């Protein structure tokens, strides 16, 4: 999801809001620097990888990727830096040595001191959930594919990009979006994402 322009006079407020979202979201999120080193991972990400302590900052992110996928992940990384956003699947290695398959949506943002890659991760087959440990409003009514489409929308992908990622037609993507919006009473894609990922009360007006 493309972030709204931040008023130049309120960078501190924006940073605080992002930090709150980062810390409380039940969606695993990792932040990498331009050299593909881990800068931060939220509590949900630590749980996903069975990390019991703070994220090992400064470590190459490739070390957490299953060896057979590292070459492809390197090519994907350069594509992400070039295009600014990317989605796909990856197999990660947890701290206990087990592997976990995830879907990811990543965006690149320019900040003071360089660019940052922000990855939102979802275990393969899982549905997106809300913030603060609460399921999104009515999110259990969505099919796994509808929830996956919403996750990719939240990652900033448009209809054609989602279709290419999931190997389906754009019309199929639009159908999933319409069905999800109907089930959750959302009037816009932004409101749909808010209700699934943010637990927005379905009785509120259109966003």
Beta strands, then each sheet from edge to edge (+ up, - down):
strand 1: 28-32
strand 2: 38-41
strand 3: 85-93
strand 4: 99-111
strand 5: 114-123
sheet 1: 2+ 1- 5+ 4- 3+
end
